[in-house]
Amino acid sequence: MALKTGRGAEAPPFLVMDVIAAANARAASLPPGAPGVIRMEVGQPGTGAPRGAAEAAIRALQAGEPMGYTEAFGLRSLRERIAQHYADRYGLAVPAARIAVTVGASGAFPLAFLAAFDPGDAVAMAAPFYPPYANILTALGMRPVLLPCDASTRFQPTVAMLERLDPRPEGLIIASPCNPAGTMLPPEDLAAIARWCEANGVRLISDEIYHGLTYGEVKEATAASSSGSAVVVNSFSKYFSMTGWRVGWLLLPEDLLRPVECLAQNMFISAPHASQVAAEAAFDCIEELEENRARYRRNRDLLLRELPGAGLDRLSPADGAFYLWADIGHLTNDSPEFCARML
């Protein structure tokens, strides 16, 4: 007799990870000396961890530090550096007690969703969107509500869209810069959305993992400047170029601090200790990280200039992150198959 599977088994795949596996298999199948696979399938910087971050982890390991569990919310010294980061970048005073270090941003989202929402709750998001938002919500028994966006709104939600939602959702996810379009919400639009959420009892989740990777056209702003009830998600993966180290953070409102802490204690215990040591040192590597950003900008400008000549002339503005969202509808109506053929 077949055994039952749980609701989580219904979660759709994150297809990017399937493409990583396919690209690895393709690379392994190539004969010696053959050109390798050009890896463009995943949101990963082309640079590694900052030298100072890696060296800090090495020193700690060589010194014989046990690298055991930390507090569920992470090393206190790291949380203090993150709080200082908000003062330095945004002029915002944030108590370190409101910072929760997580196992990447990917570990932050289920903590936030479980603490803020119940099964059956509706959580709105702009489409196109980062697929795990909807996939995790689905696995947790929550309902993703998609807000179709296009170039007219720069692939970002608007207050007018939110006003048309009936009934009101329990939550809203925004991302600025966003994945995959790379567009940003101007500070005044972000503030208006945050005010609408507070006025309508909608929990705002702000994905800010691409902060730092912006290119000047739209000013960077954090939802924490406009809302005391918003949950802010950030990460050391993108700007800090530490994807495989698996360290992120949440900036939490007061009412979610203990609920998230209890969930983190039970689900993850703590983020990897050695990675937290490296993450703290990454804040001393800004010069190197800004060199990375300048490189991404050169790449972006080159692609925006040259891709139209290759037939890809419908591109998102790419205010930030390291993505170009290209409309390939004139080439195919099956993007997975198109990508498989390219591989």
NUFIDREN-642486 format. One line per field, with one value per residue: residue number from 1; x, y, z of N, C-alpha, C in turn; residue in three letters. Coordinates in steps of 0.02 Angstrom, whole numbers. Layout:
N
pos: [NUM,...]
nu: [X,...]
nv: [Y,...]
nw: [Z,...]
cau: [X,...]
cav: [Y,...]
caw: [Z,...]
cu: [X,...]
cv: [Y,...]
cw: [Z,...]
code: [ALA,...]
//
This chain:
343
pos: [1,2,3,4,5,6,7,8,9,10,11,12,13,14,15,16,17,18,19,20,21,22,23,24,25,26,27,28,29,30,31,32,33,34,35,36,37,38,39,40,41,42,43,44,45,46,47,48,49,50,51,52,53,54,55,56,57,58,59,60,61,62,63,64,65,66,67,68,69,70,71,72,73,74,75,76,77,78,79,80,81,82,83,84,85,86,87,88,89,90,91,92,93,94,95,96,97,98,99,100,101,102,103,104,105,106,107,108,109,110,111,112,113,114,115,116,117,118,119,120,121,122,123,124,125,126,127,128,129,130,131,132,133,134,135,136,137,138,139,140,141,142,143,144,145,146,147,148,149,150,151,152,153,154,155,156,157,158,159,160,161,162,163,164,165,166,167,168,169,170,171,172,173,174,175,176,177,178,179,180,181,182,183,184,185,186,187,188,189,190,191,192,193,194,195,196,197,198,199,200,201,202,203,204,205,206,207,208,209,210,211,212,213,214,215,216,217,218,219,220,221,222,223,224,225,226,227,228,229,230,231,232,233,234,235,236,237,238,239,240,241,242,243,244,245,246,247,248,249,250,251,252,253,254,255,256,257,258,259,260,261,262,263,264,265,266,267,268,269,270,271,272,273,274,275,276,277,278,279,280,281,282,283,284,285,286,287,288,289,290,291,292,293,294,295,296,297,298,299,300,301,302,303,304,305,306,307,308,309,310,311,312,313,314,315,316,317,318,319,320,321,322,323,324,325,326,327,328,329,330,331,332,333,334,335,336,337,338,339,340,341,342,343]
nu: [42,28,109,53,92,150,85,191,257,198,255,314,457,612,664,786,883,874,923,1054,1100,1087,1178,1297,1304,1316,1439,1522,1515,1587,1727,1904,1987,1890,1786,1716,1560,1466,1422,1274,1160,1111,1077,1212,1358,1498,1614,1714,1706,1749,1923,1966,1863,1867,1995,1978,1896,1984,2087,2018,1987,2116,2161,2103,1974,1819,1702,1565,1385,1301,1206,1031,994,1115,1292,1329,1416,1416,1283,1284,1370,1292,1185,1255,1283,1158,1150,1260,1233,1099,1069,995,940,954,916,1027,965,854,897,911,1017,1026,1012,1065,966,871,842,785,660,559,555,506,382,314,306,230,113,-33,-86,-179,-184,-171,-42,24,115,222,219,330,421,530,542,545,474,334,335,379,279,169,206,191,58,-1,-67,-10,-34,-40,18,2,129,209,313,261,244,368,390,355,252,108,25,-103,-132,-135,-244,-348,-361,-467,-532,-425,-253,-161,-27,113,241,384,519,667,814,736,717,667,688,771,734,694,604,567,612,501,392,409,393,259,193,228,161,29,16,27,-85,-187,-176,-88,46,207,336,497,611,776,895,978,1026,1151,1202,1172,1146,1136,1030,905,871,926,828,771,638,625,643,522,423,371,325,363,448,614,719,884,1050,1211,1248,1243,1284,1393,1451,1451,1390,1391,1421,1313,1239,1126,1009,876,784,684,516,458,353,374,492,517,433,500,626,601,558,676,766,716,712,836,937,1063,1145,1289,1435,1570,1547,1479,1581,1661,1570,1556,1682,1675,1619,1726,1780,1741,1798,1848,1727,1657,1732,1695,1560,1575,1626,1515,1429,1492,1479,1339,1309,1372,1298,1168,1191,1234,1153,1028,1068,1086,961,888,796,703,713,725,749,854,901,970,1046,1106,1049,973,817,744,631,584,484,465,548,523,395,419,512,593,629,697,808,865,905,1002,1097]
nv: [-60,110,242,396,563,721,892,973,901,939,1054,1155,1129,1220,1279,1329,1263,1136,1163,1195,1067,1004,1078,1047,910,917,984,887,790,832,815,806,961,1023,1168,1242,1246,1393,1478,1538,1518,1540,1649,1707,1786,1829,1831,1778,1753,1898,1932,1964,1914,1775,1751,1783,1680,1573,1605,1594,1458,1401,1444,1358,1375,1315,1323,1297,1285,1442,1573,1566,1676,1716,1767,1891,1996,2000,2034,2162,2225,2219,2299,2420,2436,2474,2602,2662,2650,2687,2784,2747,2705,2554,2434,2307,2198,2174,2106,1956,1829,1719,1561,1596,1699,1613,1532,1626,1664,1556,1563,1693,1684,1582,1640,1754,1723,1617,1448,1450,1588,1732,1792,1922,1961,2037,1990,1959,1853,1798,1627,1539,1613,1593,1454,1411,1467,1394,1264,1280,1289,1409,1546,1603,1758,1828,1977,2037,2115,2233,2315,2442,2472,2452,2322,2313,2318,2425,2550,2570,2446,2367,2421,2371,2242,2122,2004,2093,2044,1946,1969,2049,2034,2119,2165,2249,2299,2191,2015,1931,2048,2154,2283,2432,2500,2669,2774,2850,2779,2654,2693,2733,2612,2543,2621,2599,2462,2460,2536,2453,2334,2238,2129,2175,2107,2133,2104,2127,2084,2117,2241,2365,2321,2418,2544,2682,2748,2740,2781,2691,2618,2566,2466,2471,2601,2659,2588,2515,2389,2307,2164,2139,2064,2011,1974,1893,1846,1910,2058,2048,1935,1798,1669,1525,1516,1531,1632,1746,1879,1937,2084,2123,2163,2211,2127,2005,1953,1856,1746,1715,1684,1568,1480,1476,1418,1288,1244,1272,1289,1367,1483,1433,1435,1467,1532,1644,1712,1745,1825,1936,1993,2031,2157,2240,2245,2330,2408,2312,2250,2354,2367,2250,2282,2386,2314,2232,2331,2376,2259,2253,2373,2347,2236,2290,2376,2294,2177,2204,2203,2070,2021,2024,2135,2182,2228,2233,2378,2357,2414,2372,2232,2084,2049,2033,2052,1978,1983,1847,1810,1821,1726,1602,1504,1430,1436,1352,1247,1318,1364,1241,1201,1297,1261]
nw: [0,-43,41,116,63,123,126,92,-5,-120,-163,-294,-403,-387,-525,-568,-493,-545,-671,-638,-601,-725,-800,-734,-763,-902,-914,-858,-954,-1062,-1173,-1127,-1135,-1209,-1238,-1093,-997,-1004,-866,-826,-758,-631,-490,-448,-393,-499,-432,-292,-111,-14,10,140,218,197,247,382,427,407,497,618,620,616,738,822,868,929,852,879,906,889,972,931,855,809,811,929,903,764,738,791,700,585,624,633,500,448,502,439,300,277,369,479,638,711,829,882,936,860,751,664,628,492,402,266,151,105,213,292,238,259,400,421,354,424,551,529,457,432,385,236,227,121,18,-67,-218,-340,-512,-643,-525,-390,-391,-272,-173,-195,-200,-72,9,-41,0,136,151,124,22,-128,-208,-361,-437,-587,-676,-784,-909,-898,-764,-726,-688,-555,-407,-376,-276,-324,-384,-269,-203,-278,-238,-175,-73,47,53,175,177,93,-24,-73,-183,-206,-269,-391,-423,-564,-641,-605,-577,-480,-340,-327,-187,-138,-188,-127,7,2,-25,92,187,146,172,314,347,306,373,323,315,276,182,144,23,18,-34,-139,-113,-120,-240,-346,-473,-483,-551,-486,-321,-179,-51,111,173,308,346,327,388,539,557,456,386,352,236,210,146,142,21,-107,-134,-46,-94,-54,-77,-56,78,158,240,303,347,454,481,606,662,826,872,812,855,963,917,794,842,919,818,740,831,837,704,639,732,728,615,516,613,575,455,499,564,454,385,469,456,324,316,326,202,101,-3,-95,-126,-186,-301,-364,-389,-481,-587,-618,-661,-778,-855,-863,-933,-1054,-1102,-1110,-1214,-1321,-1334,-1402,-1537,-1556,-1566,-1450,-1394,-1307,-1157,-979,-871,-777,-649,-538,-449,-536,-658,-821,-884,-1012,-1147,-1236,-1317,-1455,-1503,-1444,-1362,-1253,-1127,-1038,-1126,-1224,-1150,-1120,-1248,-1274,-1179]
cau: [0,68,103,35,143,124,73,255,277,167,291,346,530,646,693,856,925,875,968,1123,1117,1096,1241,1351,1307,1341,1510,1557,1513,1629,1794,1958,2008,1832,1763,1671,1493,1462,1374,1231,1094,1091,1094,1273,1410,1556,1671,1709,1702,1804,1983,1968,1813,1894,2053,1954,1874,2043,2121,1979,1995,2184,2170,2072,1909,1777,1650,1503,1324,1294,1136,989,995,1182,1343,1309,1459,1392,1221,1301,1396,1235,1150,1296,1274,1098,1167,1307,1206,1032,1058,940,960,922,945,1053,918,804,930,917,1060,991,1048,1050,899,827,819,747,591,511,547,461,315,283,291,184,53,-62,-110,-238,-175,-151,16,29,182,224,241,371,445,577,496,536,423,271,345,381,211,127,225,167,-15,-22,-90,19,-79,5,-1,37,164,244,359,227,257,437,386,348,182,89,-30,-166,-143,-153,-312,-396,-364,-526,-515,-356,-211,-129,42,139,313,413,591,694,804,699,736,721,691,824,708,690,552,592,598,434,344,418,361,186,171,234,105,-33,15,12,-154,-234,-163,-53,116,253,400,539,671,826,959,1021,1049,1223,1213,1130,1188,1130,971,854,902,912,794,748,570,629,639,453,375,394,297,389,502,664,763,945,1093,1281,1261,1245,1334,1452,1480,1465,1332,1396,1433,1245,1225,1082,981,811,771,617,478,458,304,394,558,516,410,552,680,581,560,746,795,693,722,905,981,1098,1183,1356,1477,1627,1520,1464,1645,1680,1522,1573,1742,1658,1604,1789,1805,1698,1834,1847,1658,1639,1764,1650,1501,1594,1631,1447,1400,1520,1447,1270,1308,1390,1242,1113,1210,1247,1103,979,1095,1081,891,856,789,653,750,708,800,910,926,1013,1059,1149,1006,937,754,734,571,603,421,471,591,496,344,438,578,636,656,745,869,895,939,1062,1146]
cav: [0,171,288,464,616,782,950,999,865,972,1115,1151,1133,1282,1253,1350,1211,1082,1184,1187,996,988,1109,1007,849,936,998,824,748,860,784,849,1014,1056,1229,1226,1275,1462,1471,1597,1491,1551,1715,1700,1832,1799,1838,1739,1791,1945,1901,1974,1870,1707,1748,1784,1612,1531,1620,1566,1385,1384,1458,1304,1391,1255,1335,1264,1324,1509,1586,1556,1738,1729,1799,1959,2044,2006,2072,2232,2252,2228,2359,2477,2441,2514,2671,2688,2651,2717,2833,2719,2675,2489,2395,2241,2148,2160,2071,1883,1799,1660,1517,1628,1725,1556,1511,1681,1668,1514,1589,1751,1664,1545,1684,1808,1701,1552,1412,1480,1660,1754,1835,1949,1977,2055,1939,1902,1852,1745,1571,1511,1646,1557,1383,1402,1481,1336,1208,1295,1292,1479,1556,1658,1798,1860,2042,2041,2178,2237,2371,2505,2484,2430,2256,2323,2331,2494,2556,2561,2373,2341,2445,2330,2175,2111,2035,2111,1988,1953,1990,2072,2029,2162,2156,2307,2274,2128,1958,1932,2106,2200,2351,2455,2547,2732,2779,2875,2725,2605,2720,2733,2543,2527,2654,2564,2399,2473,2560,2400,2274,2190,2122,2186,2071,2169,2067,2178,2048,2146,2307,2372,2310,2465,2578,2754,2777,2744,2781,2632,2632,2507,2470,2485,2673,2682,2545,2480,2321,2268,2116,2150,2007,2027,1916,1904,1809,1947,2112,2024,1883,1740,1626,1458,1520,1525,1678,1803,1906,1968,2140,2103,2206,2186,2075,1942,1933,1792,1692,1694,1652,1499,1441,1466,1370,1221,1225,1278,1301,1430,1484,1406,1480,1492,1579,1707,1746,1774,1878,1996,2023,2057,2228,2276,2232,2368,2429,2256,2238,2407,2349,2200,2316,2422,2264,2214,2387,2373,2203,2273,2423,2313,2194,2333,2406,2246,2124,2218,2182,1997,2003,2031,2207,2200,2216,2274,2430,2332,2465,2341,2160,2068,2015,2067,2017,1985,1953,1805,1785,1817,1670,1539,1508,1378,1458,1297,1211,1364,1362,1175,1200,1338,1221]
caw: [0,-47,98,98,67,153,83,68,-65,-177,-181,-360,-401,-405,-586,-574,-464,-594,-724,-612,-607,-796,-823,-706,-803,-968,-907,-845,-1014,-1114,-1175,-1103,-1181,-1241,-1203,-1038,-997,-980,-812,-818,-741,-561,-465,-409,-418,-533,-387,-230,-49,-5,38,213,249,196,292,451,442,411,560,674,619,634,809,859,895,920,801,897,895,918,988,872,815,783,852,948,870,695,739,802,637,540,647,613,428,436,517,389,231,273,421,518,701,719,884,863,961,809,696,670,577,466,355,203,144,95,279,322,214,296,468,418,333,478,607,511,423,447,326,205,217,54,17,-135,-244,-411,-559,-624,-456,-372,-382,-205,-133,-202,-186,1,33,-58,43,203,151,113,-47,-165,-250,-408,-464,-652,-688,-848,-914,-881,-693,-716,-657,-483,-388,-361,-227,-361,-389,-203,-188,-314,-209,-133,-8,59,74,241,169,28,-34,-124,-191,-240,-337,-392,-464,-613,-685,-586,-568,-411,-320,-300,-115,-123,-202,-74,67,-7,-16,163,223,128,210,384,353,288,411,280,336,221,182,95,4,2,-39,-190,-95,-133,-312,-382,-521,-481,-582,-434,-255,-137,13,147,200,380,355,317,422,599,558,400,395,300,224,174,138,124,-40,-169,-131,-10,-137,-11,-86,-26,150,185,294,288,409,457,525,628,707,895,885,783,879,999,873,747,880,935,756,721,878,822,634,615,790,713,553,526,653,536,405,533,575,390,368,508,425,257,321,320,135,57,-63,-141,-148,-233,-364,-395,-414,-541,-640,-638,-700,-846,-889,-876,-986,-1117,-1124,-1131,-1278,-1374,-1343,-1455,-1601,-1560,-1569,-1384,-1390,-1257,-1096,-920,-860,-737,-602,-489,-453,-594,-706,-874,-898,-1084,-1177,-1292,-1346,-1528,-1519,-1419,-1309,-1205,-1104,-1016,-1184,-1254,-1110,-1129,-1312,-1267,-1142]
cu: [44,56,86,96,110,115,137,279,247,203,323,422,554,689,766,902,928,922,1041,1145,1129,1161,1301,1360,1336,1416,1550,1561,1560,1698,1847,1977,1951,1814,1712,1602,1497,1406,1336,1163,1069,1114,1154,1325,1465,1619,1660,1703,1760,1863,1984,1919,1840,1952,2031,1930,1933,2079,2084,1986,2065,2198,2137,2006,1860,1722,1587,1443,1333,1223,1095,989,1065,1229,1323,1352,1439,1328,1234,1330,1341,1196,1189,1290,1212,1110,1210,1273,1141,1021,1003,967,920,954,968,1005,864,833,932,960,1030,1035,1032,982,849,802,778,673,543,502,497,389,279,264,236,116,30,-79,-175,-231,-151,-93,27,101,176,245,268,402,496,537,491,488,359,278,345,311,165,142,198,91,-43,-36,-53,-34,-35,-25,36,65,199,287,327,235,328,439,383,274,171,34,-97,-182,-167,-224,-365,-404,-424,-540,-441,-316,-185,-58,57,214,334,488,617,768,771,733,672,731,747,800,700,628,585,572,527,381,348,383,285,158,174,177,39,-39,-3,-60,-206,-221,-130,20,161,317,442,604,722,895,1005,1041,1126,1239,1163,1175,1170,1067,914,888,879,880,773,678,570,627,568,402,406,370,324,443,551,709,825,993,1165,1298,1276,1298,1398,1483,1497,1408,1337,1409,1368,1234,1180,1059,911,815,698,582,473,412,324,461,557,487,463,609,662,582,632,780,778,710,796,956,1020,1127,1254,1403,1534,1604,1503,1527,1667,1635,1538,1633,1727,1642,1668,1819,1767,1734,1834,1776,1634,1673,1722,1590,1517,1601,1562,1415,1427,1488,1376,1267,1324,1332,1183,1127,1211,1192,1050,1004,1093,1008,854,850,735,680,724,764,861,941,977,1016,1107,1110,984,876,738,671,593,541,423,515,562,438,358,508,621,668,709,812,904,933,1003,1117,1174]
cv: [62,215,358,509,679,838,977,964,895,1035,1107,1154,1205,1264,1273,1295,1150,1099,1179,1114,978,1018,1071,942,862,948,934,780,772,826,832,900,1050,1119,1209,1257,1346,1465,1536,1577,1510,1620,1714,1748,1794,1803,1794,1783,1841,1912,1906,1929,1799,1700,1748,1715,1565,1542,1589,1491,1365,1397,1405,1321,1334,1263,1296,1307,1395,1515,1580,1617,1758,1761,1871,2011,2053,2047,2147,2263,2263,2290,2422,2489,2483,2588,2701,2698,2692,2773,2812,2686,2611,2453,2327,2185,2131,2124,1997,1858,1732,1620,1542,1661,1669,1528,1564,1680,1621,1537,1647,1730,1628,1590,1734,1784,1632,1515,1442,1555,1675,1802,1857,1963,1996,1995,1975,1911,1796,1683,1543,1549,1604,1484,1369,1414,1422,1277,1217,1302,1362,1490,1615,1692,1840,1926,2050,2111,2176,2299,2437,2523,2463,2365,2259,2336,2405,2493,2546,2487,2345,2362,2402,2260,2169,2036,2054,2049,1999,1979,2014,2065,2078,2148,2215,2314,2205,2076,1934,1998,2154,2271,2367,2499,2612,2739,2802,2821,2670,2630,2719,2662,2523,2559,2619,2499,2411,2495,2506,2334,2219,2188,2128,2146,2102,2130,2118,2146,2076,2218,2309,2363,2353,2512,2651,2784,2787,2738,2721,2654,2567,2518,2487,2560,2699,2644,2512,2409,2278,2219,2126,2089,2031,1968,1938,1872,1853,2002,2087,1962,1819,1689,1560,1459,1517,1566,1735,1833,1932,2030,2136,2158,2173,2126,2007,1916,1864,1736,1668,1659,1580,1455,1426,1415,1298,1198,1224,1278,1366,1425,1458,1457,1510,1543,1645,1747,1781,1833,1943,2032,2054,2132,2271,2271,2273,2390,2374,2244,2292,2397,2297,2235,2355,2374,2243,2269,2387,2317,2222,2322,2393,2273,2236,2364,2355,2194,2141,2198,2107,1974,2005,2105,2230,2180,2260,2324,2408,2387,2436,2266,2145,2026,2062,2024,2030,1950,1913,1775,1781,1759,1603,1554,1456,1395,1402,1259,1253,1362,1295,1171,1242,1299,1166]
cw: [0,14,73,99,93,102,53,5,-128,-199,-250,-354,-413,-465,-596,-547,-509,-651,-702,-620,-680,-823,-796,-746,-872,-965,-897,-907,-1069,-1114,-1149,-1156,-1216,-1203,-1149,-1047,-969,-929,-801,-790,-672,-538,-419,-436,-454,-491,-325,-170,-45,30,115,249,253,245,365,472,450,478,619,677,641,708,853,891,881,868,816,880,923,945,924,826,793,832,867,912,797,692,751,739,587,559,628,538,411,451,462,321,227,324,469,581,712,778,860,885,909,748,712,612,557,420,285,204,135,161,314,301,251,368,468,402,390,537,592,485,447,382,301,194,147,60,-55,-153,-317,-452,-621,-555,-448,-354,-312,-160,-134,-183,-111,30,20,-13,114,207,145,39,-79,-208,-296,-434,-530,-663,-755,-849,-894,-807,-674,-676,-581,-467,-374,-308,-262,-370,-323,-184,-222,-285,-162,-131,-3,77,144,235,99,28,-88,-127,-232,-222,-337,-437,-497,-649,-668,-575,-494,-401,-297,-226,-99,-137,-149,-10,62,2,57,203,208,167,283,393,343,324,371,300,274,233,127,84,-21,-9,-93,-174,-98,-205,-351,-421,-532,-509,-532,-366,-214,-72,45,174,274,395,355,359,483,603,502,423,337,297,187,179,126,56,-100,-168,-99,-43,-98,-16,-48,49,190,249,268,353,398,502,543,668,776,904,857,810,912,956,825,783,897,874,736,766,858,751,614,671,780,643,567,560,611,484,437,547,510,372,406,478,357,259,318,249,82,-7,-116,-169,-196,-301,-401,-426,-479,-600,-664,-680,-771,-886,-910,-935,-1054,-1145,-1147,-1200,-1335,-1386,-1396,-1524,-1611,-1560,-1503,-1369,-1342,-1188,-1039,-907,-820,-695,-554,-498,-510,-644,-761,-890,-971,-1106,-1238,-1326,-1422,-1550,-1498,-1371,-1255,-1180,-1076,-1074,-1219,-1217,-1116,-1195,-1309,-1230,-1185]
code: [MET,ALA,LEU,LYS,THR,GLY,ARG,GLY,ALA,GLU,ALA,PRO,PRO,PHE,LEU,VAL,MET,ASP,VAL,ILE,ALA,ALA,ALA,ASN,ALA,ARG,ALA,ALA,SER,LEU,PRO,PRO,GLY,ALA,PRO,GLY,VAL,ILE,ARG,MET,GLU,VAL,GLY,GLN,PRO,GLY,THR,GLY,ALA,PRO,ARG,GLY,ALA,ALA,GLU,ALA,ALA,ILE,ARG,ALA,LEU,GLN,ALA,GLY,GLU,PRO,MET,GLY,TYR,THR,GLU,ALA,PHE,GLY,LEU,ARG,SER,LEU,ARG,GLU,ARG,ILE,ALA,GLN,HIS,TYR,ALA,ASP,ARG,TYR,GLY,LEU,ALA,VAL,PRO,ALA,ALA,ARG,ILE,ALA,VAL,THR,VAL,GLY,ALA,SER,GLY,ALA,PHE,PRO,LEU,ALA,PHE,LEU,ALA,ALA,PHE,ASP,PRO,GLY,ASP,ALA,VAL,ALA,MET,ALA,ALA,PRO,PHE,TYR,PRO,PRO,TYR,ALA,ASN,ILE,LEU,THR,ALA,LEU,GLY,MET,ARG,PRO,VAL,LEU,LEU,PRO,CYS,ASP,ALA,SER,THR,ARG,PHE,GLN,PRO,THR,VAL,ALA,MET,LEU,GLU,ARG,LEU,ASP,PRO,ARG,PRO,GLU,GLY,LEU,ILE,ILE,ALA,SER,PRO,CYS,ASN,PRO,ALA,GLY,THR,MET,LEU,PRO,PRO,GLU,ASP,LEU,ALA,ALA,ILE,ALA,ARG,TRP,CYS,GLU,ALA,ASN,GLY,VAL,ARG,LEU,ILE,SER,ASP,GLU,ILE,TYR,HIS,GLY,LEU,THR,TYR,GLY,GLU,VAL,LYS,GLU,ALA,THR,ALA,ALA,SER,SER,SER,GLY,SER,ALA,VAL,VAL,VAL,ASN,SER,PHE,SER,LYS,TYR,PHE,SER,MET,THR,GLY,TRP,ARG,VAL,GLY,TRP,LEU,LEU,LEU,PRO,GLU,ASP,LEU,LEU,ARG,PRO,VAL,GLU,CYS,LEU,ALA,GLN,ASN,MET,PHE,ILE,SER,ALA,PRO,HIS,ALA,SER,GLN,VAL,ALA,ALA,GLU,ALA,ALA,PHE,ASP,CYS,ILE,GLU,GLU,LEU,GLU,GLU,ASN,ARG,ALA,ARG,TYR,ARG,ARG,ASN,ARG,ASP,LEU,LEU,LEU,ARG,GLU,LEU,PRO,GLY,ALA,GLY,LEU,ASP,ARG,LEU,SER,PRO,ALA,ASP,GLY,ALA,PHE,TYR,LEU,TRP,ALA,ASP,ILE,GLY,HIS,LEU,THR,ASN,ASP,SER,PRO,GLU,PHE,CYS,ALA,ARG,MET,LEU]
//
